[in-house]
Amino acid sequence: MKSTLILCYGYVALHAPEDQILSRIDSDILRSISKHFNTKDLTMKLSLIQSVGLIAKAISTVVRNQGYMFVRKQELMGVMMDFIKAEPTDAMRTPVRHLVMTTCANLINLEPALTENENFEMLRTCLNGVYGLPPVNTPDKDRGKDEEALEPQQREVLYKDTFNALQELLRNILARDLSPDGLQTVFKHIEEWLSSGQDHERERAMNTTAHILEFYFNNLHVKNMVTFHNLGSLLGRLAPRCTDPNPLVRRAAIDCIYTLLYIQLRYEGFSLDYKDDSVERLITLRESMDNPDHSVLYKTCSELAKIISKRLPQQQLNTLIFMLFEGLVDSQSNCSRASSVLLNTLLKSRGAGLQDLVSEMLEVLHIRLQMISEEQVKVSVAQSILILATQHLQTVINTLISYPLPFDSWSCEMWIALGADSKLASQIMEMLMEKLNVMAPYVDKKESMMRAGLTKVATSHPLAMTCALKEMMLNGQSQEAVVSLFPQLFSSLLVRLGSSVGVTLPKDINSFGTNRKSPTKLSAGFDVCGVAVEALRILLARAQLDDVVKPLDQEGAWDKMKDPQQHITGVTLLARAMARHAGPRLPAIVECLCPCLNNIYECQRVTITAFFSELLNHHVVTELMMMDVLMNNMMERISDPCCTVRMLAVRGLGNIAVGSPEKVNKYAKELLAAMSSGMEEKDDPGKHITLEAMSGLSKVLLYLDKKNVQLLVVYIFMKIKPFLESACKYAMRVCAPVVGSELITTMFQNHLHEDKSLHYGEFINDLTKYIIQDFPGMLNFYHITVIQFFKSNWAEVRAGAAMFIGFLLGNLPEELFSHINMGSVTKGRLSCFSSSTPSELGVLERLL
């Protein structure tokens, strides 16, 4: 009875005289039925819903042009939403949803308009209550006991009525604001369902979208030129669905795009009956959507993108592109692939006009790469980056170079992508090398306020460029570019290697990136020199020089190159492997490296000179006619301000005698001059240059013609003799067996050790005794030779000489005095008094 009375109130309101209804709605009708809004009884609930709908319809009829404010509208809408929320989410057992949405469709026409939040809540509740339902054909066993009484036909009718009611509600909402903004207000609640993981949910959302777009188009009256500003975002959501696994979704998606493009044409000023040839092609494409073959679908997708590209205004392209970026991570792999096809087709045709968005697009792609699981989509993203690079190369490089170091795996993937096209890869590599060759590789910074000295700290961009080259060469398709640029790449990376040894990472390395929301975590294995070494190794492998890489791996050359103490050894091993296994590549490399010998950075000159020095150790230099170039460069380095460079230059010149002995006499004058200069070197703290000069001279002398040696023999002896005075404990231990005395040999082995102190007086005393005993016939030779050291510039040498003569005479038996020329002893002794130190005078006094 209550249900009947409640329903009667609604019909009374609908059919009451128009001039009496408004004054009675609140006081007589709503007051009577509102007390039952909390009922749990289904029959009463259905009557209440219908009654409120009839009341709203009645008011709407009466106040069509009166501007009447129905103050209880929001309250009644809230009651309706509560009814829907009370319904089970997993089944439709009653017509509550259908009736509520019909009632809301009537209420929505009344003033006042709902607030944005109220509108949002209403749409969210209605869509969740309908789209979330299981498919209409779900077996009864999954629907609950109450549902079993419904026949399949009844269930279909109930579903159909509910969806019709939803569409009526959406039409009425849209009719209140038939504008791009109004359309967006409705669509933003539907779009999340378009990418649902459930086929039936996507189908419902797409059908609803097609319905409201058709309504929008049919009721659109363009009075002024208005911009359809959300066309790009709508297309971006709908276009990927054209390859949806559900064929009904695919066809509906095409219908939606067809309508959208005609809406755009209406906004551009075309008449309602205008037909556009390119848009009409969508009808043909719609038929091909029935074919489930992936290749057909993606080809269709590409055609669709071309149609969209032709009709889409430039200002809408940006939004469409970024919406398609979101589609790359769609829950349906078909649609994520479609997004990538659409994206790349649009970028090819329209990407040239997106200069200002390149950096932002790359950043979004970087973020998307972290979420993409489909390998095919990753490949397409790489293609997107490649397309952008062909159109905006400098911007792409500048953007990617600015990413934080070390590059994360997704940044690396983006650089690897740029290696896929040989022509483009060549351009990028040349650009990177050009900058790498002129930018400062490091800066000298003071370690701390408390400690003196400077530390070499890497500069960010050259380090990033080295990383970029390394990643690009990891792409197998970069081989053609690598081979064509091999001499330049090898030279640039070798020079980079030289300027990376002993260089530290900047403390604020992660702050260099301007495009990252959070800094990357510094990898434990990331170091400046390691990057250069790895890049060099990848270069050799990509150029198919496995015969070069193999011995370098076996000899641990890569680690040696990174070690400041063994760097020269590592570079020497590299040059040796190149000379033995990659000879034909060397002339071009040498040509590229020669100008770098004038670089201001010593470390770079050291590395290049070490490389050239070892090349001269191999005959390939002569075979490939590089001798003159290398020889001239080594001669120039003899005067380099860096000691290590000068030492390596001398070593290289000496190596000529090993690598190309037949050239020694041709360059005899230059070689002997260089060795002579090396032996006269004053700025040589560790005597390394001197040692290399003598070592080189020993190699050269083996192959010099007699005439060349005879002219210089005295000069050579004069240069060598001073170095014979430098004896050390090790040298004496090694030479002892040659003397031919077991006593002396034993004494040297026992007492002459670097880590043991030596009582010099006792040592000389014992030595002279053994000499007298084992070599009486050599006494005059020894004393005459030692007396010559009385004139040495070193006081210690003069004192040692005097002590030796003193002990020799003191230990000499009378019968052997005849072996000594005492006149020379006295003469030498007297000459020492004029320049002797106190220690020498003491020795001389004891001698007398």
C-alpha positions in Angstrom: 0.0 0.0 0.0 2.8 2.4 0.9 4.6 1.7 -2.4 1.3 2.3 -4.3 0.8 5.6 -2.5 4.4 6.7 -3.1 4.0 6.0 -6.8 0.7 7.8 -6.9 2.3 10.9 -5.6 4.6 10.8 -8.6 1.8 10.5 -11.1 -0.3 13.1 -9.4 2.6 15.5 -9.8 3.1 14.6 -13.5 -0.6 15.2 -14.3 -1.5 18.0 -12.0 -2.4 21.5 -13.3 0.8 23.3 -14.2 -0.2 26.4 -12.2 -0.6 24.4 -9.0 2.2 21.9 -9.0 5.2 24.0 -8.0 3.7 25.2 -4.7 2.8 21.6 -3.7 6.0 19.7 -4.6 7.9 20.4 -1.5 5.2 20.8 1.1 2.7 18.1 0.1 4.5 15.6 -2.1 8.2 15.3 -1.2 7.5 15.8 2.5 5.2 12.7 2.4 7.5 10.4 0.5 11.0 11.5 1.7 10.5 9.9 5.2 10.7 6.5 3.4 14.1 7.1 1.6 15.9 4.8 4.1 13.6 1.8 3.3 15.2 -1.6 2.6 12.1 -2.9 0.9 12.7 -3.4 -2.8 9.1 -2.6 -3.9 9.1 0.7 -1.9 12.5 1.5 -3.2 11.5 1.1 -6.8 8.3 3.2 -6.2 10.4 6.0 -4.6 12.8 6.1 -7.5 10.1 6.2 -10.1 8.1 8.8 -8.1 11.1 11.2 -7.8 11.7 10.8 -11.5 8.0 11.6 -12.3 8.3 14.7 -10.0 11.4 15.9 -11.8 9.7 15.4 -15.2 6.7 17.3 -14.0 8.8 20.2 -12.8 10.8 20.2 -16.0 7.6 20.5 -18.1 6.3 23.4 -16.0 9.4 25.5 -15.6 10.8 25.1 -19.1 11.3 28.8 -19.5 10.8 30.1 -15.9 14.3 29.6 -14.4 12.9 27.8 -11.4 15.4 26.6 -8.8 14.6 23.2 -7.4 16.4 23.4 -4.1 16.1 19.7 -3.2 17.7 18.6 -6.4 21.1 17.8 -4.8 19.5 16.0 -2.0 17.4 13.8 -4.2 20.5 13.1 -6.5 22.3 11.9 -3.4 19.5 9.6 -2.4 19.6 8.1 -5.9 23.3 7.5 -5.8 22.9 5.8 -2.4 20.4 3.4 -4.0 22.9 2.4 -6.7 25.8 2.0 -4.2 23.6 -0.4 -2.2 23.3 -2.7 -5.2 25.6 -5.7 -5.4 28.6 -5.0 -7.7 28.8 -8.5 -9.1 25.3 -8.9 -10.5 22.2 -7.0 -11.7 19.3 -8.6 -9.8 16.8 -5.7 -9.9 15.9 -2.7 -12.1 17.2 -0.3 -9.5 20.1 0.9 -11.7 17.9 1.4 -14.7 15.3 3.4 -12.7 17.8 5.5 -10.8 19.6 6.6 -14.0 16.2 7.4 -15.7 15.3 9.5 -12.7 18.7 11.2 -12.7 18.3 12.0 -16.4 15.2 13.9 -15.4 16.7 15.6 -12.4 19.8 16.7 -14.3 17.6 19.0 -16.5 16.6 21.1 -13.5 18.3 24.1 -11.9 20.5 24.6 -10.1 23.3 22.9 -12.0 25.4 20.3 -10.1 28.8 21.4 -8.8 31.8 19.9 -10.5 32.3 17.5 -7.5 28.6 16.5 -7.5 28.7 15.9 -11.2 31.9 13.8 -10.8 30.5 11.7 -8.0 27.3 11.0 -9.9 29.0 9.9 -13.1 31.6 7.8 -11.3 28.8 6.0 -9.3 26.7 5.4 -12.4 29.5 4.2 -14.6 31.0 2.0 -11.9 27.5 0.5 -11.2 27.0 -0.4 -14.9 30.4 -1.0 -16.5 31.5 -3.2 -13.6 28.7 -5.7 -14.1 29.6 -9.1 -15.4 28.7 -9.9 -19.0 25.0 -10.5 -19.7 25.7 -14.2 -20.7 27.5 -15.0 -17.4 26.4 -18.5 -16.3 23.8 -18.5 -13.5 26.1 -20.3 -11.1 28.3 -17.2 -11.0 25.4 -14.8 -10.4 24.1 -15.7 -7.0 20.9 -17.4 -5.9 18.6 -14.4 -6.3 19.5 -14.1 -10.0 18.5 -17.7 -10.9 14.8 -16.7 -11.2 15.6 -14.4 -14.2 15.3 -16.0 -17.5 18.0 -15.2 -20.1 15.6 -13.1 -22.1 14.6 -11.1 -19.0 18.2 -10.6 -18.1 19.0 -9.2 -21.6 16.1 -6.8 -21.4 17.2 -5.6 -17.9 20.7 -5.0 -19.2 19.5 -3.2 -22.3 17.1 -1.0 -20.3 20.0 -0.1 -17.9 22.4 0.8 -20.7 19.8 2.8 -22.5 19.1 4.7 -19.2 22.8 5.4 -18.8 23.0 6.8 -22.3 20.0 9.0 -21.7 21.6 10.4 -18.6 24.8 11.1 -20.4 22.9 12.8 -23.3 21.1 15.0 -20.8 24.3 15.9 -19.1 26.0 16.7 -22.4 23.0 18.7 -23.7 23.4 21.2 -20.8 26.9 22.0 -22.1 27.2 21.0 -25.8 30.8 22.2 -26.1 34.3 20.6 -26.2 34.6 21.2 -22.4 31.2 19.6 -21.8 32.2 16.6 -23.9 35.4 16.3 -22.0 33.5 16.4 -18.7 31.6 13.3 -19.7 34.4 11.5 -21.5 36.9 11.7 -18.7 34.8 9.3 -16.7 34.5 6.8 -19.5 38.1 6.8 -20.8 39.5 4.8 -17.9 37.2 1.9 -18.8 38.5 1.9 -22.4 41.7 0.3 -21.3 40.1 -2.1 -18.9 41.5 -5.7 -18.8 37.9 -7.0 -19.3 36.6 -7.3 -22.9 33.0 -6.5 -21.9 34.0 -3.4 -19.9 35.9 -2.0 -22.9 33.0 -2.8 -25.2 30.5 -1.0 -23.0 32.7 2.0 -22.7 33.4 2.2 -26.4 29.7 1.8 -27.3 28.8 4.6 -24.9 31.5 6.8 -26.4 30.3 6.2 -29.9 26.7 7.1 -28.7 27.6 10.4 -27.1 29.8 11.5 -30.0 27.0 10.8 -32.4 24.6 12.8 -30.2 27.2 15.6 -30.0 27.6 15.7 -33.8 23.9 15.6 -34.5 23.1 18.4 -32.1 26.0 20.6 -32.8 25.2 24.1 -34.0 28.4 26.1 -34.7 27.6 29.8 -34.4 31.1 31.0 -33.9 34.5 29.6 -34.9 35.4 27.5 -31.9 38.5 25.4 -31.4 37.8 21.7 -30.8 40.7 21.8 -28.3 40.4 18.3 -27.0 40.3 16.5 -30.4 43.9 15.4 -29.9 43.3 13.9 -26.4 40.1 12.1 -27.6 41.8 10.6 -30.6 44.8 9.6 -28.5 42.5 7.6 -26.3 40.4 6.0 -29.0 42.8 5.3 -31.9 44.8 2.6 -30.1 41.5 0.7 -29.6 41.3 0.1 -33.3 43.4 -3.0 -32.8 41.6 -4.2 -29.6 41.4 -7.9 -29.2 37.6 -7.5 -29.2 36.3 -7.0 -32.8 33.3 -5.1 -31.5 35.6 -2.6 -29.7 37.7 -2.2 -32.9 34.6 -1.3 -35.1 33.2 1.0 -32.5 36.6 2.8 -32.2 36.7 3.5 -35.9 33.1 4.8 -35.7 34.2 7.2 -32.9 37.1 8.5 -34.9 34.9 8.9 -38.0 32.5 11.1 -35.9 35.3 13.0 -34.2 36.9 14.0 -37.5 33.5 15.2 -38.8 32.9 17.2 -35.7 36.3 18.9 -36.3 35.2 19.6 -39.9 32.0 21.2 -38.5 34.1 23.4 -36.2 36.2 24.4 -39.3 33.1 25.7 -40.9 32.1 22.8 -43.2 28.3 22.1 -43.5 26.5 19.2 -41.9 26.3 17.2 -45.1 29.9 17.8 -46.2 31.8 14.5 -47.0 35.6 14.5 -46.8 37.4 11.9 -49.0 40.1 11.1 -46.4 37.6 10.7 -43.6 35.4 8.5 -45.7 38.2 6.1 -46.2 37.6 5.1 -42.5 34.5 3.2 -43.7 36.7 1.0 -45.8 39.2 0.6 -42.9 36.3 -0.4 -40.6 35.7 -3.5 -42.7 39.3 -4.6 -42.5 39.1 -4.4 -38.7 37.2 -7.8 -38.8 40.5 -9.5 -39.9 42.2 -10.7 -36.7 45.6 -11.0 -38.4 48.1 -8.7 -36.6 49.9 -7.6 -39.7 46.6 -6.5 -41.3 45.6 -4.6 -38.2 48.9 -2.7 -37.8 48.8 -1.8 -41.5 45.3 -0.5 -41.1 46.5 1.3 -38.0 49.2 3.0 -40.1 46.6 4.1 -42.7 44.4 5.4 -39.9 47.3 7.5 -38.6 47.8 9.0 -42.1 44.1 10.0 -42.2 44.3 11.6 -38.7 47.5 13.3 -39.6 45.9 14.9 -42.7 42.9 16.2 -40.8 44.4 17.1 -37.4 45.3 20.8 -36.7 48.9 21.4 -35.7 48.0 22.7 -32.2 46.2 19.3 -31.5 49.2 17.2 -32.6 51.0 17.7 -29.3 48.2 16.4 -27.2 47.7 13.4 -29.5 51.4 12.5 -29.3 51.5 12.5 -25.6 48.3 10.5 -25.3 49.8 7.9 -27.6 52.8 7.8 -25.2 50.4 6.7 -22.5 49.0 4.1 -24.9 52.4 2.5 -25.1 51.7 0.9 -21.7 48.1 -0.1 -22.4 46.9 -3.3 -20.7 46.2 -4.9 -24.1 49.4 -5.6 -25.9 47.6 -5.2 -29.3 46.7 -1.6 -28.3 50.1 -0.8 -27.0 51.6 -1.9 -30.3 48.9 0.1 -32.2 49.9 3.2 -30.1 53.5 2.7 -31.2 52.5 2.3 -34.9 50.3 5.4 -34.8 53.0 7.4 -32.9 55.7 6.6 -35.4 53.5 7.2 -38.5 52.5 10.6 -37.0 56.1 11.5 -36.1 57.3 10.7 -39.6 54.7 12.9 -41.2 54.4 15.7 -38.7 57.3 15.4 -36.3 59.4 18.1 -38.0 57.1 20.8 -36.5 57.6 19.6 -32.9 61.0 21.2 -32.2 59.9 22.8 -28.9 58.7 19.5 -27.5 61.6 17.2 -28.4 63.2 17.3 -24.9 59.9 16.7 -23.2 59.0 13.8 -25.6 62.3 12.1 -25.0 61.8 12.4 -21.2 58.3 10.8 -21.5 59.7 8.0 -23.6 62.4 7.5 -21.0 59.7 7.1 -18.4 57.6 4.8 -20.6 60.5 2.5 -21.3 60.7 1.7 -17.6 57.1 0.3 -17.8 57.0 -1.3 -21.2 57.2 -5.1 -21.1 56.3 -5.8 -24.7 59.5 -6.3 -26.7 57.9 -5.2 -29.9 56.8 -1.9 -28.3 60.4 -1.3 -27.1 61.6 -1.7 -30.6 59.0 0.8 -31.8 60.0 3.3 -29.1 63.6 2.9 -30.3 62.2 3.7 -33.8 60.5 6.8 -32.3 63.8 8.1 -31.0 65.4 7.5 -34.3 62.7 9.4 -36.1 63.0 12.4 -33.8 66.8 12.3 -34.3 66.5 12.4 -38.0 64.3 15.6 -37.7 66.0 17.3 -34.6 69.4 15.7 -34.3 71.2 18.4 -32.3 68.3 18.7 -29.8 68.1 14.9 -29.3 71.8 14.7 -28.7 71.9 17.7 -26.3 68.9 16.2 -24.4 70.3 12.7 -24.0 73.8 13.9 -23.2 72.3 15.9 -20.3 70.9 12.8 -18.6 72.5 11.9 -15.2 75.6 9.7 -15.1 76.0 6.9 -15.1 73.2 6.4 -17.6 70.5 4.2 -16.3 69.5 1.2 -18.4 66.7 3.1 -20.2 68.9 6.0 -21.1 71.4 3.4 -22.5 68.5 1.9 -24.6 67.8 5.3 -26.0 71.5 5.8 -27.1 71.6 2.2 -28.4 68.6 3.0 -30.5 70.5 5.8 -32.3 73.0 3.2 -33.5 70.4 1.5 -35.6 70.7 3.7 -38.7 74.1 3.7 -40.2 73.9 7.2 -41.8 72.5 8.8 -38.7 74.9 6.9 -36.4 77.8 8.2 -38.5 76.5 11.8 -38.1 76.1 11.4 -34.3 79.4 9.8 -33.8 81.1 12.6 -35.8 79.3 15.2 -33.8 80.3 13.6 -30.5 83.9 13.1 -31.5 84.2 16.7 -32.7 83.1 17.9 -29.3 85.1 15.3 -27.4 88.3 16.4 -29.2 88.0 20.1 -28.1 86.4 20.0 -24.7 88.4 20.0 -21.5 88.5 16.4 -20.3 89.0 17.3 -16.7 89.7 20.2 -14.3 92.3 20.5 -11.6 90.7 20.9 -8.2 92.2 21.3 -4.8 91.5 18.2 -2.7 90.7 20.0 0.5 91.6 23.0 2.5 93.8 20.9 4.8 95.8 19.1 2.1 98.0 20.6 -0.6 98.0 19.3 -4.2 95.4 19.1 -7.0 93.1 16.3 -8.1 92.0 15.8 -11.7 88.2 15.8 -11.7 86.3 14.7 -14.9 84.1 17.2 -16.7 80.6 15.9 -17.3 80.0 16.3 -21.0 83.1 14.5 -22.4 82.4 11.7 -19.9 78.7 11.5 -21.1 79.8 11.6 -24.7 82.2 8.7 -24.1 79.3 6.7 -22.5 77.1 7.6 -25.5 79.6 6.4 -28.1 80.0 3.2 -26.1 76.2 2.5 -26.0 75.7 3.3 -29.7 78.4 0.8 -30.7 76.6 -1.9 -28.7 74.0 -1.8 -31.4 74.9 -4.4 -34.0 73.5 -2.3 -36.8 76.1 0.4 -36.0 78.8 -1.8 -37.6 78.8 0.0 -40.9 79.2 3.4 -39.3 81.9 2.0 -36.9 84.0 0.5 -39.8 83.7 3.7 -41.9 84.8 5.9 -38.9 87.1 3.4 -37.3 90.4 5.5 -37.5 88.6 8.6 -36.1 86.8 6.6 -33.4 90.0 4.7 -32.4 92.0 7.9 -32.2 89.4 9.8 -30.2 88.9 7.1 -27.7 92.7 6.5 -27.3 93.2 10.2 -26.6 90.2 10.1 -24.3 91.7 7.1 -22.5 94.9 9.1 -22.0 93.1 12.0 -20.4 91.1 9.7 -18.2 93.9 7.9 -16.3 93.9 8.9 -12.7 90.9 11.2 -13.1 88.1 11.0 -10.5 84.4 11.4 -10.8 82.9 14.7 -9.8 81.3 14.5 -6.4 78.1 16.1 -7.7 77.9 13.9 -10.8 74.2 13.2 -10.4 73.3 16.9 -10.5 74.3 17.2 -14.2 71.0 15.8 -15.4 68.4 18.4 -15.9 65.6 16.0 -17.1 65.3 13.6 -14.2 62.9 13.8 -11.3 65.2 11.8 -9.0 69.0 11.2 -9.2 70.3 7.9 -10.3 72.3 5.8 -7.9 76.0 5.9 -8.6 77.1 2.5 -9.9 80.0 1.0 -7.9 81.8 -0.1 -11.1 81.5 3.3 -12.9 84.8 5.2 -13.3 86.1 7.7 -15.7 88.9 5.6 -17.2 86.9 2.4 -17.2 84.3 4.0 -19.5 87.0 4.9 -22.0 88.6 1.4 -21.9 85.3 -0.3 -22.3 84.4 1.9 -25.2 87.7 1.1 -26.9 87.2 -2.6 -26.4 83.6 -2.4 -27.8 85.0 -0.5 -30.8 87.5 -3.2 -31.6 84.9 -5.9 -31.2 82.3 -4.1 -33.4 85.0 -3.6 -36.1 85.5 -7.4 -36.0 89.1 -7.1 -34.7 88.8 -10.2 -32.5 92.4 -11.0 -33.1 93.4 -7.7 -31.5 91.0 -8.1 -28.6 92.0 -11.7 -27.7 95.7 -11.1 -26.8 94.7 -7.9 -24.9 92.2 -9.9 -22.8 94.8 -12.6 -22.2 97.5 -10.2 -21.1 95.3 -8.1 -18.8 96.0 -5.1 -21.0 92.6 -3.4 -20.2 93.3 -3.3 -16.5 96.9 -2.1 -17.2 95.6 0.8 -19.3 93.4 2.0 -16.4 96.3 1.8 -13.8 98.3 5.0 -13.7 101.4 2.9 -12.9 101.0 0.5 -15.8 99.2 2.7 -18.3 102.1 2.9 -20.7 102.5 -0.9 -20.6 98.8 -1.3 -21.4 99.0 1.1 -24.3 102.2 -0.6 -25.5 100.3 -3.9 -25.6 97.5 -2.3 -27.5 99.9 -0.9 -30.1 101.6 -4.3 -30.4 98.3 -6.1 -31.0 97.2 -3.5 -33.6 100.6 -3.8 -35.4 100.4 -7.6 -35.5 96.7 -8.1 -36.3 95.4 -4.8 -37.8 98.2 -3.4 -39.8 96.2 -2.0 -42.7 94.2 0.2 -40.3 97.2 1.9 -38.9 98.1 4.6 -41.5 94.7 6.3 -41.1 94.9 6.0 -37.3 98.4 7.5 -37.3 97.2 10.3 -39.5 94.4 11.1 -37.0 96.7 10.9 -34.0 99.6 13.0 -35.2 97.9 16.4 -34.6 97.0 15.3 -31.1 100.7 15.2 -30.2 100.5 19.0 -29.9 97.7 18.9 -27.4 98.2 20.9 -24.2 97.4 17.9 -21.9 100.6 15.9 -21.1 98.6 12.7 -20.4 97.3 12.7 -23.9 100.7 13.2 -25.4 102.1 10.4 -23.2 99.5 7.9 -24.5 99.9 8.8 -28.1 103.7 8.7 -27.9 103.6 5.3 -26.1 101.4 4.0 -28.9 103.7 5.3 -31.7 106.8 4.2 -29.8 105.6 0.6 -29.9 104.5 0.7 -33.5 108.1 1.5 -34.4 109.0 -1.9 -32.9 107.3 -3.6 -35.8 108.2 -3.9 -39.5 104.6 -3.1 -40.5 105.6 0.6 -40.1 108.0 0.3 -43.1 105.7 -2.0 -45.1 102.9 0.6 -44.9 105.2 3.6 -45.4 104.7 5.2 -42.0 108.3 5.4 -41.0 109.0 9.0 -42.0 105.8 10.3 -40.3 106.5 8.4 -37.1 110.2 9.2 -37.1 109.6 12.9 -37.5 107.0 12.9 -34.8 109.4 11.1 -32.4 112.2 13.6 -33.2 109.8 16.5 -32.4 108.9 14.9 -29.1 112.5 14.7 -28.0 112.1 18.4 -26.9 108.7 17.9 -25.3 108.3 19.6 -21.9 107.2 16.4 -20.4 109.9 14.0 -19.2 107.8 10.9 -19.9 107.0 11.9 -23.4 110.7 12.5 -24.1 111.6 9.1 -22.6 109.0 7.4 -24.8 110.2 9.3 -27.9 113.7 8.1 -27.3 112.4 4.5 -26.8 110.5 4.7 -30.0 113.6 5.8 -32.0 115.6 3.0 -30.4 112.8 0.6 -31.5 113.5 1.4 -35.1 116.5 -0.8 -34.9 114.3 -3.7 -33.9 111.3 -3.1 -36.1 113.1 -1.9 -39.2 116.9 -2.6 -38.8 117.4 -1.9 -42.5 116.5 1.8 -41.9 119.1 2.4 -39.1 121.9 3.6 -41.4 119.5 5.8 -43.4 118.6 7.6 -40.1 122.0 7.1 -38.4 122.6 10.8 -37.9 119.2 11.5 -36.4 119.2 8.4 -34.2 122.7 9.0 -32.8 121.8 12.7 -32.2 118.6 11.7 -30.3 120.4 9.1 -28.2 123.2 11.6 -27.5 120.6 14.2 -26.5 118.9 11.6 -24.2 122.2 10.8 -22.4 122.9 14.5 -21.8 119.4 15.0 -20.4 119.5 17.3 -17.3 115.8 17.2 -16.4 115.6 13.5 -15.7 115.1 12.8 -12.0 114.8 9.0 -12.3 117.4 8.8 -15.1 114.7 7.1 -17.2 115.5 9.1 -20.4 119.2 8.3 -20.0 118.5 4.6 -19.6 116.3 4.6 -22.7 118.9 6.5 -24.6 121.6 3.9 -23.7 119.2 1.0 -24.4 118.3 2.5 -27.7 121.9 3.2 -28.6 122.8 -0.5 -27.8 120.1 -1.5 -30.3 121.2 1.0 -33.0 124.9 0.1 -32.7 124.2 -3.5 -33.8 123.2 -2.3 -37.3 125.3 0.8 -37.9 127.9 0.5 -40.6 131.5 0.6 -39.5 132.1 4.0 -41.1 129.2 5.5 -39.1 130.5 4.0 -35.9 134.2 4.9 -36.4 133.5 8.5 -36.9 131.6 8.7 -33.6 133.2 6.0 -31.4 135.2 8.5 -29.3 132.2 10.7 -28.9 130.1 7.7 -27.9 132.7 6.6 -25.4 132.8 10.0 -23.9 129.0 10.0 -23.5 128.9 6.6 -22.0 131.9 6.9 -19.6 130.2 9.1 -17.0 127.4 6.6 -16.5 129.9 3.8 -15.8 130.7 5.8 -12.6 127.2 5.3 -11.3 127.6 1.9 -9.6 125.1 0.5 -7.2 124.9 -2.5 -4.9 122.8 -4.5 -7.3 125.2 -3.9 -10.2 128.1 -5.0 -8.1 126.4 -8.2 -7.0 125.6 -9.0 -10.6 129.1 -8.2 -11.9 131.0 -9.9 -9.1 131.2 -13.4 -10.7 132.9 -11.8 -13.8 135.8 -10.5 -11.6 136.9 -14.1 -11.1 137.4 -14.1 -7.3 135.3 -16.3 -5.1 136.2 -14.3 -2.0 135.1 -11.0 -3.6 131.9 -12.7 -5.0 131.0 -14.1 -1.6 131.6 -10.8 0.1 129.5 -8.8 -2.5 126.6 -11.3 -2.2 126.7 -11.1 1.6 127.1 -7.4 2.2 125.7 -5.5 -0.8 121.9 -5.5 -0.3 119.7 -2.4 -0.7 117.9 -3.1 2.6 121.1 -3.5 4.6 123.4 -0.8 5.9 127.1 -1.0 5.0 130.2 0.0 7.0 132.1 1.4 4.1 135.5 1.5 5.7 135.5 -2.1 6.7 134.1 -3.1 3.3 136.9 -1.3 1.4 139.5 -2.7 3.9 138.4 -6.3 3.2 138.1 -5.7 -0.5 141.7 -4.5 -0.9 142.9 -7.5 1.0 141.1 -9.8 -1.4 142.4 -7.9 -4.4 146.0 -8.1 -3.2 145.6 -11.8 -2.5 143.8 -12.8 -5.8 145.1 -10.2 -8.3 148.7 -9.1 -7.4 149.5 -8.5 -11.0 146.6 -6.0 -11.4 147.5 -3.8 -8.4 149.1 -1.0 -10.5 146.0 -0.9 -12.9 143.6 -0.6 -9.9 145.5 2.2 -8.2 146.0 4.2 -11.4 142.3 3.8 -12.3 141.1 4.8 -8.8 143.5 7.8 -8.6 141.5 9.3 -11.6 138.5 9.7 -9.3 140.5 12.2 -7.1 139.3 14.8 -9.7 135.6 13.9 -9.5 133.1 16.7 -8.9 131.5 14.6 -6.1 133.2 14.9 -2.7 131.9 11.4 -1.7 133.6 9.9 -4.8 136.9 11.7 -4.0 136.8 10.5 -0.4 136.0 6.9 -1.5 138.9 6.9 -3.9 141.3 8.2 -1.3 140.1 5.6 1.2 140.6 2.8 -1.4 144.2 3.8 -2.1 144.9 4.2 1.6 143.7 0.7 2.5 145.4 -0.8 -0.6 148.7 0.6 0.5 148.2 -0.2 4.1 147.5 -3.8 3.4 150.2 -4.2 0.7 153.1 -6.5 1.7 156.6 -5.1 1.2 157.4 -7.5 -1.6 154.6 -6.1 -3.7 155.5 -2.4 -3.4 157.4 -2.6 -6.6 154.1 -3.2 -8.4 152.9 0.3 -7.4 154.0 3.6 -9.0 154.3 5.6 -5.8 155.0 8.9 -7.7 151.5 8.8 -9.2 150.1 8.1 -5.7 151.9 11.1 -4.2 151.0 13.4 -7.1 147.3 12.4 -6.9 147.3 12.8 -3.2 148.7 16.3 -3.3 146.2 17.4 -5.9 143.4 16.5 -3.5 144.5 18.8 -0.7 143.4 22.0 -2.5 139.7 20.9 -2.8 139.2 18.4 -0.1 136.4 18.4 2.4 137.2 17.7 6.1 136.3 14.0 5.7 138.6 13.7 2.7 141.5 15.4 4.6 141.1 12.9 7.4 141.3 10.0 5.0 144.4 11.6 3.3 146.1 12.1 6.7 145.6 8.4 7.5 146.9 7.6 4.0 150.1 9.5 4.6 
